[in-house]
C-alpha cells in the first residue's frame, strides 16, 4: 500500500508532490485573512467618505446607498457625516473671516 501519513493533518504525497502540513496552511490562511481585514480598513474609510460626499452633493445613487448600508454600519456614516458637516462649517467660517479681513 505504501501510503504513509505523518499525522492526521498531513496529506500523503501524490505524483511526487511533497507532504502538505495542514497546520501551516491553516496558519497561512489565517494570516492572509488578517491581512485582508487590515487591508479593508483604508478601503472601508474611503468608501464611507465617498458615499458621504456623494450624499452631501446629492449625487448618491439608490444602488450605491443600498450597497453601503448592506456592507457598513449606520454608525460609520453618522460619524463621517458629522465630521464632514463640522469641516464644512469650519471652512465656511474661515473663508468668511478671510474675506472680511481683506
DSSP file (Angstrom, degrees, kcal/mol; ACC not computed):
  #  RESIDUE AA STRUCTURE BP1 BP2  ACC     N-H-->O    O-->H-N    N-H-->O    O-->H-N    TCO  KAPPA ALPHA  PHI   PSI    X-CA   Y-CA   Z-CA
    1    1 A X              0   0    0      0, 0.0     2,-0.1     0, 0.0     3,-0.1   0.000 360.0 360.0 360.0 -42.1    0.0    0.0    0.0
    2    2 A X        +     0   0    0      1,-0.2     2,-0.6     0, 0.0     0, 0.0   0.293 360.0 129.3  69.9  -8.9    2.9    2.5    0.5
    3    3 A X        +     0   0    0     -2,-0.1     2,-0.4     9,-0.1    -1,-0.2  -0.699  32.4 175.7 -82.7 122.4    0.7    5.5    1.7
    4    4 A X        -     0   0    0     -2,-0.6     2,-0.4    -3,-0.1     9,-0.3  -0.964  14.3-161.8-126.0 143.8    2.1    6.9    4.9
    5    5 A X        -     0   0    0     -2,-0.4     3,-0.1     1,-0.1     7,-0.1  -0.961  15.1-149.3-124.1 145.4    1.0    9.9    6.8
    6    6 A X  S    S-     0   0    0     -2,-0.4     2,-0.3     1,-0.2    -1,-0.1   0.893  80.1 -14.8 -78.8 -41.4    3.0   11.8    9.4
    7    7 A X  S >  S-     0   0    0      0, 0.0     3,-1.2     0, 0.0    -1,-0.2  -0.867  79.4 -88.4-148.2-179.2    0.0   13.0   11.4
    8    8 A X  T 3  S+     0   0    0     -2,-0.3    -2,-0.0     1,-0.2     0, 0.0   0.643 123.8  56.0 -73.7 -10.0   -3.7   13.2   10.9
    9    9 A X  T 3  S+     0   0    0      2,-0.1    13,-1.7    -4,-0.0     2,-0.3   0.362  91.2  87.6-100.4   4.1   -3.2   16.7    9.4
   10   10 A X  E <   -A   21   0A   0     -3,-1.2     2,-0.4    11,-0.2    11,-0.2  -0.716  67.9-135.7-105.5 157.8   -0.8   15.7    6.7
   11   11 A X  E     -A   20   0A   0      9,-0.9     9,-0.5    -2,-0.3     3,-0.1  -0.897  25.2-112.1-112.2 138.2   -1.6   14.6    3.2
   12   12 A X        -     0   0    0     -2,-0.4    -7,-0.1     7,-0.1     5,-0.1  -0.348  43.3 -95.0 -66.4 146.7    0.1   11.7    1.5
   13   13 A X        -     0   0    0     -9,-0.3     2,-0.4     3,-0.1     5,-0.1  -0.356  41.4-164.9 -64.6 142.0    2.4   12.5   -1.4
   14   14 A X    >   -     0   0    0      3,-0.3     3,-1.6     4,-0.2    -1,-0.0  -0.994  65.7 -10.3-132.5 126.6    0.7   12.2   -4.8
   15   15 A X  T 3  S-     0   0    0     -2,-0.4    -1,-0.1     1,-0.3     3,-0.1   0.856 130.5 -50.5  55.4  40.1    2.6   12.2   -8.1
   16   16 A X  T 3  S+     0   0    0      1,-0.3    -1,-0.3    -3,-0.0     2,-0.2   0.478 101.3 137.4  83.6   1.9    5.9   13.2   -6.5
   17   17 A X    <   -     0   0    0     -3,-1.6    -1,-0.3     1,-0.1    -3,-0.3  -0.581  54.8-113.5 -81.3 146.5    4.5   16.2   -4.6
   18   18 A X        -     0   0    0     -2,-0.2    -4,-0.2    -5,-0.1    -1,-0.1  -0.212  40.1 -81.8 -73.0 167.3    5.7   16.6   -1.0
   19   19 A X        -     0   0    0     -6,-0.1     2,-0.5    -9,-0.1    -1,-0.1  -0.390  40.0-138.6 -66.3 145.6    3.5   16.3    2.0
   20   20 A X  E     -A   11   0A   0     -9,-0.5    -9,-0.9    -3,-0.1     2,-0.8  -0.940   7.1-141.7-109.8 124.4    1.5   19.3    3.0
   21   21 A X  E >>  -A   10   0A   0     -2,-0.5     4,-1.7   -11,-0.2     3,-0.5  -0.770   7.4-159.0 -86.8 113.1    1.3   20.2    6.6
   22   22 A X  H 3> S+     0   0    0    -13,-1.7     4,-2.4    -2,-0.8     5,-0.2   0.784  88.4  62.7 -65.5 -28.3   -2.3   21.4    7.2
   23   23 A X  H 3> S+     0   0    0      2,-0.2     4,-1.7     1,-0.2    -1,-0.2   0.916 105.8  45.8 -62.7 -41.4   -1.3   23.3   10.4
   24   24 A X  H <> S+     0   0    0     -3,-0.5     4,-2.2     2,-0.2    -2,-0.2   0.904 113.0  49.2 -68.0 -41.2    1.0   25.5    8.3
   25   25 A X  H  X S+     0   0    0     -4,-1.7     4,-2.5     1,-0.2    -2,-0.2   0.866 110.2  50.7 -69.1 -34.0   -1.6   26.1    5.6
   26   26 A X  H  X S+     0   0    0     -4,-2.4     4,-1.9     2,-0.2    -1,-0.2   0.870 110.6  49.7 -70.3 -33.8   -4.3   27.0    8.2
   27   27 A X  H  X S+     0   0    0     -4,-1.7     4,-2.3    -5,-0.2    -2,-0.2   0.894 111.1  50.1 -67.7 -38.7   -1.9   29.4    9.8
   28   28 A X  H  X S+     0   0    0     -4,-2.2     4,-2.5     2,-0.2    -2,-0.2   0.926 110.6  48.1 -64.7 -45.0   -1.2   31.0    6.4
   29   29 A X  H  X S+     0   0    0     -4,-2.5     4,-2.1     1,-0.2    -1,-0.2   0.864 111.4  51.2 -66.7 -33.3   -4.8   31.3    5.6
   30   30 A X  H  X S+     0   0    0     -4,-1.9     4,-2.1     2,-0.2    -1,-0.2   0.907 111.5  46.7 -68.1 -40.7   -5.5   32.9    9.0
   31   31 A X  H  X S+     0   0    0     -4,-2.3     4,-2.2     2,-0.2    -2,-0.2   0.870 111.0  52.9 -69.2 -34.3   -2.7   35.4    8.5
   32   32 A X  H  X S+     0   0    0     -4,-2.5     4,-2.5     2,-0.2    -2,-0.2   0.902 108.6  50.2 -64.0 -40.2   -4.0   36.1    5.0
   33   33 A X  H  X S+     0   0    0     -4,-2.1     4,-2.6     2,-0.2    -2,-0.2   0.903 109.5  50.9 -63.4 -40.4   -7.4   36.8    6.5
   34   34 A X  H  X S+     0   0    0     -4,-2.1     4,-2.5     2,-0.2    -2,-0.2   0.902 111.0  48.5 -63.8 -40.5   -5.8   39.2    9.0
   35   35 A X  H  X S+     0   0    0     -4,-2.2     4,-2.7     2,-0.2    -2,-0.2   0.907 111.4  50.0 -65.1 -41.0   -4.0   41.0    6.1
   36   36 A X  H  X S+     0   0    0     -4,-2.5     4,-1.4     2,-0.2    -2,-0.2   0.907 111.1  48.8 -64.2 -41.1   -7.3   41.2    4.2
   37   37 A X  H  X S+     0   0    0     -4,-2.6     4,-0.8     2,-0.2     3,-0.3   0.922 113.9  46.1 -63.4 -43.5   -9.1   42.6    7.2
   38   38 A X  H >X S+     0   0    0     -4,-2.5     4,-0.6     1,-0.2     3,-0.5   0.875 111.7  52.7 -66.5 -36.2   -6.3   45.1    7.8
   39   39 A X  H 3X S+     0   0    0     -4,-2.7     4,-0.8     1,-0.2    -1,-0.2   0.744 103.4  58.1 -71.2 -23.1   -6.3   46.0    4.1
   40   40 A X  H 3X S+     0   0    0     -4,-1.4     4,-3.2    -3,-0.3    -1,-0.2   0.737  88.6  75.1 -78.6 -22.7  -10.1   46.6    4.1
   41   41 A X  H <X S+     0   0    0     -4,-0.8     4,-2.5    -3,-0.5     5,-0.2   0.938  99.0  41.1 -60.4 -50.7   -9.9   49.3    6.7
   42   42 A X  H  X S+     0   0    0     -4,-0.6     4,-2.4     1,-0.2    -1,-0.2   0.908 117.8  49.0 -63.9 -38.1   -8.5   52.1    4.5
   43   43 A X  H  X S+     0   0    0     -4,-0.8     4,-2.6     2,-0.2    -2,-0.2   0.880 110.7  50.9 -66.1 -37.0  -10.8   51.0    1.6
   44   44 A X  H  X S+     0   0    0     -4,-3.2     4,-2.5     2,-0.2    -2,-0.2   0.921 111.2  47.2 -66.1 -44.0  -13.8   51.0    4.0
   45   45 A X  H  X S+     0   0    0     -4,-2.5     4,-2.5    -5,-0.2    -2,-0.2   0.904 113.9  48.0 -64.2 -40.8  -12.9   54.5    5.2
   46   46 A X  H  X S+     0   0    0     -4,-2.4     4,-2.6     2,-0.2    -2,-0.2   0.906 111.3  50.7 -65.5 -41.6  -12.5   55.7    1.7
   47   47 A X  H  X S+     0   0    0     -4,-2.6     4,-2.2     2,-0.2    -2,-0.2   0.912 112.1  46.5 -62.3 -43.9  -15.8   54.1    0.7
   48   48 A X  H  X S+     0   0    0     -4,-2.5     4,-2.5     2,-0.2    -2,-0.2   0.919 112.7  50.2 -65.1 -43.4  -17.6   55.7    3.5
   49   49 A X  H  X S+     0   0    0     -4,-2.5     4,-2.5     1,-0.2    -2,-0.2   0.908 111.1  48.6 -62.0 -42.6  -16.0   59.1    2.7
   50   50 A X  H  X S+     0   0    0     -4,-2.6     4,-2.5     1,-0.2    -1,-0.2   0.902 112.2  49.1 -64.1 -40.6  -17.0   58.8   -0.9
   51   51 A X  H  X S+     0   0    0     -4,-2.2     4,-2.3    -5,-0.2    -2,-0.2   0.899 111.4  48.6 -66.5 -40.3  -20.6   57.9    0.0
   52   52 A X  H  X S+     0   0    0     -4,-2.5     4,-2.5     2,-0.2    -2,-0.2   0.919 113.3  47.3 -66.3 -43.3  -20.9   60.8    2.4
   53   53 A X  H  X S+     0   0    0     -4,-2.5     4,-1.9     2,-0.2    -2,-0.2   0.914 112.5  49.4 -63.8 -42.3  -19.5   63.3   -0.1
   54   54 A X  H  <>S+     0   0    0     -4,-2.5     5,-2.8     1,-0.2     6,-0.7   0.906 113.2  46.8 -63.5 -40.7  -21.8   61.9   -2.8
   55   55 A X  H ><5S+     0   0    0     -4,-2.3     3,-0.7     3,-0.2    -2,-0.2   0.884 109.1  54.9 -67.5 -38.3  -24.8   62.2   -0.5
   56   56 A X  H 3<5S+     0   0    0     -4,-2.5    -1,-0.2     1,-0.3    -2,-0.2   0.862 113.0  41.8 -64.2 -35.8  -23.8   65.7    0.6
   57   57 A X  T 3<5S-     0   0    0     -4,-1.9    -1,-0.3    -5,-0.2    -2,-0.2   0.466 115.5-117.1 -90.7  -1.9  -23.8   66.9   -3.1
   58   58 A X  T < 5S+     0   0    0     -3,-0.7    -3,-0.2    -4,-0.5    -4,-0.1   0.750  85.1 110.1  78.0  24.6  -27.0   64.9   -3.8
   59   59 A X      < +     0   0    0     -5,-2.8     2,-0.4    -6,-0.2    -4,-0.2   0.214  35.9 126.3-116.1  15.0  -25.5   62.6   -6.4
   60   60 A X        -     0   0    0     -6,-0.7     2,-0.1    -8,-0.1    -9,-0.0  -0.599  54.7-136.2 -75.1 126.6  -25.6   59.3   -4.4
   61   61 A X     >  -     0   0    0     -2,-0.4     4,-2.3     1,-0.1     5,-0.2  -0.473  14.5-121.3 -81.9 156.2  -27.5   56.6   -6.4
   62   62 A X  H  > S+     0   0    0      1,-0.2     4,-2.5     2,-0.2     5,-0.2   0.865 113.5  55.8 -63.3 -36.1  -30.0   54.3   -4.8
   63   63 A X  H  > S+     0   0    0      2,-0.2     4,-2.2     1,-0.2    -1,-0.2   0.933 110.0  44.1 -63.2 -46.2  -28.0   51.3   -5.8
   64   64 A X  H  > S+     0   0    0      2,-0.2     4,-2.8     1,-0.2    -2,-0.2   0.881 112.2  53.3 -66.7 -38.1  -24.8   52.6   -4.0
   65   65 A X  H  X S+     0   0    0     -4,-2.3     4,-2.2     2,-0.2    -2,-0.2   0.923 110.3  46.7 -62.9 -44.1  -26.8   53.7   -1.0
   66   66 A X  H  X S+     0   0    0     -4,-2.5     4,-1.3     1,-0.2    -2,-0.2   0.905 113.1  49.8 -63.6 -41.4  -28.3   50.2   -0.7
   67   67 A X  H  X S+     0   0    0     -4,-2.2     4,-1.7    -5,-0.2     3,-0.2   0.921 110.1  51.1 -62.2 -44.3  -24.9   48.6   -1.1
   68   68 A X  H  X S+     0   0    0     -4,-2.8     4,-2.8     1,-0.2     3,-0.2   0.929 111.8  45.1 -60.5 -46.7  -23.4   50.9    1.5
   69   69 A X  H  < S+     0   0    0     -4,-2.2    -1,-0.2     1,-0.2    -2,-0.2   0.680 112.1  52.2 -77.4 -15.1  -25.9   50.1    4.2
   70   70 A X  H  < S+     0   0    0     -4,-1.3    -1,-0.2    -3,-0.2    -2,-0.2   0.768 120.8  33.0 -84.2 -26.4  -25.8   46.4    3.5
   71   71 A X  H  < S+     0   0    0     -4,-1.7     2,-0.2    -3,-0.2    -2,-0.2   0.723 120.0  44.5 -99.4 -25.7  -22.0   46.3    3.9
   72   72 A X  S  < S-     0   0    0     -4,-2.8     2,-0.3    -5,-0.2     3,-0.0  -0.682  81.5-105.0-119.3 169.1  -21.4   49.0    6.5
   73   73 A X    >>  -     0   0    0     -2,-0.2     4,-1.1     1,-0.1     3,-0.6  -0.666  23.5-125.5 -93.7 151.0  -22.9   50.1    9.8
   74   74 A X  H 3> S+     0   0    0     -2,-0.3     4,-2.2     1,-0.2     3,-0.3   0.856 109.0  64.9 -59.8 -36.5  -25.0   53.1   10.2
   75   75 A X  H 3> S+     0   0    0      1,-0.2     4,-2.6     2,-0.2    -1,-0.2   0.877  96.7  56.0 -56.3 -40.6  -22.7   54.4   12.9
   76   76 A X  H <> S+     0   0    0     -3,-0.6     4,-2.3     1,-0.2    -1,-0.2   0.901 110.1  44.8 -59.0 -42.5  -19.9   54.8   10.4
   77   77 A X  H  X S+     0   0    0     -4,-1.1     4,-2.5    -3,-0.3    -1,-0.2   0.848 111.4  52.3 -73.6 -34.2  -22.0   57.0    8.2
   78   78 A X  H  X S+     0   0    0     -4,-2.2     4,-2.5     2,-0.2    -2,-0.2   0.941 112.5  45.2 -65.1 -46.6  -23.2   59.1   11.1
   79   79 A X  H  X S+     0   0    0     -4,-2.6     4,-2.4     2,-0.2    -2,-0.2   0.933 115.4  46.9 -62.2 -46.4  -19.7   59.7   12.3
   80   80 A X  H  X S+     0   0    0     -4,-2.3     4,-2.5    -5,-0.2    -1,-0.2   0.890 112.3  50.9 -64.3 -38.8  -18.5   60.5    8.8
   81   81 A X  H  X S+     0   0    0     -4,-2.5     4,-2.7     2,-0.2    -1,-0.2   0.903 110.5  48.2 -65.0 -41.9  -21.4   62.8    8.2
   82   82 A X  H  X S+     0   0    0     -4,-2.5     4,-2.6     2,-0.2    -2,-0.2   0.906 112.4  49.2 -65.5 -40.9  -20.8   64.7   11.4
   83   83 A X  H  X S+     0   0    0     -4,-2.4     4,-2.6     2,-0.2     5,-0.2   0.926 112.4  47.9 -62.6 -44.0  -17.1   65.1   10.6
   84   84 A X  H  X S+     0   0    0     -4,-2.5     4,-2.6     2,-0.2    -2,-0.2   0.932 112.4  48.5 -62.2 -45.7  -18.0   66.3    7.1
   85   85 A X  H  X S+     0   0    0     -4,-2.7     4,-2.6     2,-0.2     5,-0.2   0.909 112.3  49.3 -62.0 -42.2  -20.5   68.8    8.4
   86   86 A X  H  X S+     0   0    0     -4,-2.6     4,-2.5     1,-0.2    -1,-0.2   0.924 113.3  45.6 -62.8 -45.2  -18.1   70.1   11.0
   87   87 A X  H  X S+     0   0    0     -4,-2.6     4,-2.3     2,-0.2    -2,-0.2   0.877 112.5  51.9 -65.7 -37.4  -15.3   70.6    8.5
   88   88 A X  H  X S+     0   0    0     -4,-2.6     4,-2.0    -5,-0.2    -2,-0.2   0.941 112.5  44.1 -64.3 -47.7  -17.7   72.2    6.1
   89   89 A X  H  X S+     0   0    0     -4,-2.6     4,-2.3     1,-0.2    -2,-0.2   0.915 113.9  50.9 -64.0 -43.3  -18.9   74.7    8.6
   90   90 A X  H  X S+     0   0    0     -4,-2.5     4,-2.4     1,-0.2    -1,-0.2   0.895 109.8  50.2 -62.5 -39.3  -15.4   75.4    9.9
   91   91 A X  H  X S+     0   0    0     -4,-2.3     4,-2.4     2,-0.2    -1,-0.2   0.874 109.7  50.8 -68.6 -35.2  -14.2   76.0    6.3
   92   92 A X  H  X S+     0   0    0     -4,-2.0     4,-2.6     2,-0.2    -2,-0.2   0.907 110.3  49.7 -65.8 -40.7  -17.1   78.5    5.7
   93   93 A X  H  X S+     0   0    0     -4,-2.3     4,-2.5     2,-0.2    -2,-0.2   0.929 112.6  46.8 -62.5 -45.3  -16.2   80.3    8.9
   94   94 A X  H  X S+     0   0    0     -4,-2.4     4,-2.2     2,-0.2    -2,-0.2   0.907 112.7  50.2 -63.6 -41.8  -12.5   80.6    7.9
   95   95 A X  H  X S+     0   0    0     -4,-2.4     4,-2.4     2,-0.2    -2,-0.2   0.928 112.0  46.6 -63.0 -45.9  -13.5   81.7    4.4
   96   96 A X  H  X S+     0   0    0     -4,-2.6     4,-2.5     1,-0.2    -2,-0.2   0.914 112.6  49.9 -64.4 -42.5  -15.8   84.4    5.7
   97   97 A X  H  X S+     0   0    0     -4,-2.5     4,-2.0     1,-0.2    -1,-0.2   0.891 111.2  49.9 -62.1 -39.0  -13.2   85.6    8.2
   98   98 A X  H  X S+     0   0    0     -4,-2.2     4,-0.7    -5,-0.2    -2,-0.2   0.907 112.2  47.1 -66.2 -42.0  -10.6   85.7    5.4
   99   99 A X  H >< S+     0   0    0     -4,-2.4     3,-0.6     1,-0.2    -2,-0.2   0.899 111.6  50.9 -67.4 -40.3  -12.9   87.7    3.1
  100  100 A X  H 3< S+     0   0    0     -4,-2.5    -1,-0.2     1,-0.2    -2,-0.2   0.886 108.2  51.8 -64.9 -39.9  -13.9   90.2    5.9
  101  101 A X  H 3<        0   0    0     -4,-2.0    -1,-0.2     1,-0.3    -2,-0.2   0.634 360.0 360.0 -76.1 -12.4  -10.2   90.9    6.8
  102  102 A X    <<        0   0    0     -4,-0.7    -1,-0.3    -3,-0.6    -2,-0.2   0.467 360.0 360.0 -79.4 360.0   -9.2   91.7    3.2
